[in-house]
Amino acid sequence: MAHVNKQIRKRLVSISLGILLLTTSIFLLIKTGINSEQLQSALFFGISPILFYMLGIIFGLERIVFGVTGSEKLFRLLAGDGELYYTALLGVFFIFIISGVLILAYTPLIAGIIEKVLELINGLSFFALSATLFMRS
């Protein structure tokens, strides 16, 4: 019975984290807007967190799918599978940590208070997402 409660708790945490990451990433992506200049700056110089917002949308959806179905197939598709799975898992962990740090560092530059709060929530949800990587059984 304790194993069932742990699985349910893990799936509920994944669903709530996925919803949080998905909604904040979509809102911040819409609020900042995407134009070719910002996207080019994000791709070549890594200054803008737009790419991390897109990453938040993708992995937010993945967390929701995992929470609903309990299947890790989508994560293994995104992160890789095979002999180097745990190395890829560690790489994804560091990408999420870097995403959280960049978004939290970018927060003071945003003008509105609502955007600041959402940036903080989004950055912290990337940290929580990196922590859930080690919740896998």
C-alpha positions as CSV (number, residue, x, y, z in Angstrom):
1,M,0.0,0.0,0.0
2,A,2.9,2.4,0.8
3,H,4.3,1.8,-2.7
4,V,0.9,2.8,-4.3
5,N,0.8,6.0,-2.2
6,K,4.4,6.9,-3.3
7,Q,3.5,6.4,-7.0
8,I,0.3,8.5,-6.6
9,R,2.2,11.2,-4.8
10,K,5.0,11.2,-7.5
11,R,2.4,11.4,-10.3
12,L,0.5,14.3,-8.5
13,V,3.8,16.2,-8.0
14,S,4.6,15.7,-11.7
15,I,1.2,16.9,-12.9
16,S,1.3,20.0,-10.7
17,L,4.9,20.8,-11.7
18,G,4.0,20.2,-15.4
19,I,1.0,22.5,-15.2
20,L,3.0,25.2,-13.3
21,L,5.9,25.0,-15.8
22,L,3.6,24.9,-18.9
23,T,1.4,27.8,-17.9
24,T,4.2,30.1,-16.7
25,S,6.3,29.3,-19.8
26,I,3.4,30.0,-22.2
27,F,2.5,33.2,-20.4
28,L,6.0,34.5,-20.3
29,L,6.6,33.5,-24.0
30,I,3.5,35.4,-25.0
31,K,4.4,38.4,-22.8
32,T,7.9,38.7,-24.1
33,G,6.9,37.9,-27.6
34,I,9.1,36.2,-30.2
35,N,10.6,38.0,-33.1
36,S,13.4,36.9,-35.3
37,E,15.9,39.3,-33.7
38,Q,15.3,37.9,-30.2
39,L,15.3,34.3,-31.4
40,Q,18.6,34.9,-33.2
41,S,20.1,36.5,-30.1
42,A,18.9,33.6,-28.0
43,L,20.3,31.0,-30.4
44,F,23.7,32.6,-31.0
45,F,24.5,34.5,-27.8
46,G,22.3,32.7,-25.2
47,I,21.2,36.0,-23.6
48,S,17.5,35.7,-23.9
49,P,15.6,33.0,-21.9
50,I,13.1,32.4,-24.8
51,L,14.7,29.1,-25.6
52,F,14.2,28.0,-21.9
53,Y,10.6,29.1,-22.1
54,M,10.2,26.8,-25.1
55,L,12.0,24.0,-23.2
56,G,9.6,24.7,-20.3
57,I,6.6,24.1,-22.5
58,I,8.0,20.9,-23.9
59,F,9.0,19.4,-20.5
60,G,5.9,20.8,-18.8
61,L,3.8,18.8,-21.3
62,E,6.0,15.8,-20.7
63,R,5.5,16.0,-16.9
64,I,1.7,16.2,-17.4
65,V,1.8,13.2,-19.7
66,F,3.9,11.3,-17.2
67,G,1.6,12.2,-14.3
68,V,-1.5,11.1,-16.2
69,T,-0.2,7.9,-17.8
70,G,2.7,6.9,-15.5
71,S,4.8,6.1,-18.7
72,E,8.3,7.4,-19.0
73,K,8.4,6.7,-22.8
74,L,8.1,10.4,-23.7
75,F,10.9,11.4,-21.3
76,R,13.1,8.7,-22.7
77,L,12.3,9.9,-26.2
78,L,13.3,13.5,-25.3
79,A,16.3,12.7,-23.1
80,G,17.6,9.6,-24.9
81,D,17.7,6.0,-24.1
82,G,20.2,3.2,-24.2
83,E,23.7,2.7,-22.8
84,L,24.2,6.4,-22.0
85,Y,20.8,7.0,-20.4
86,Y,22.2,8.0,-17.1
87,T,24.7,10.3,-18.7
88,A,21.9,11.9,-20.7
89,L,19.9,12.2,-17.5
90,L,22.7,14.0,-15.8
91,G,23.0,16.3,-18.8
92,V,19.3,17.1,-18.7
93,F,19.6,17.8,-15.0
94,F,22.3,20.4,-15.6
95,I,20.3,21.9,-18.5
96,F,17.4,22.4,-16.0
97,I,19.7,23.9,-13.4
98,I,21.2,26.3,-15.9
99,S,17.7,27.2,-17.1
100,G,16.6,28.0,-13.6
101,V,19.6,30.1,-12.9
102,L,19.4,32.0,-16.1
103,I,15.6,32.7,-15.7
104,L,16.1,33.8,-12.0
105,A,19.0,36.0,-13.1
106,Y,16.9,37.5,-15.9
107,T,14.1,38.3,-13.5
108,P,15.3,41.8,-12.3
109,L,15.3,43.0,-15.9
110,I,11.5,42.4,-16.4
111,A,9.5,45.5,-15.7
112,G,6.1,44.4,-14.2
113,I,5.6,42.8,-10.8
114,I,3.4,40.0,-12.3
115,E,6.1,39.1,-14.7
116,K,8.7,39.1,-11.9
117,V,6.6,36.7,-9.9
118,L,6.0,34.4,-12.9
119,E,9.7,34.5,-13.8
120,L,10.6,33.5,-10.2
121,I,8.0,30.7,-10.3
122,N,9.3,29.5,-13.7
123,G,12.9,29.5,-12.6
124,L,12.0,27.6,-9.4
125,S,10.0,25.1,-11.3
126,F,13.0,24.3,-13.4
127,F,14.9,23.7,-10.2
128,A,12.1,21.4,-9.0
129,L,12.0,19.7,-12.4
130,S,15.7,18.9,-12.0
131,A,15.0,17.5,-8.5
132,T,12.2,15.2,-9.8
133,L,14.7,13.6,-12.2
134,F,16.0,11.7,-9.2
135,M,12.5,10.6,-8.1
136,R,12.5,8.0,-10.9
137,S,12.2,4.5,-9.7
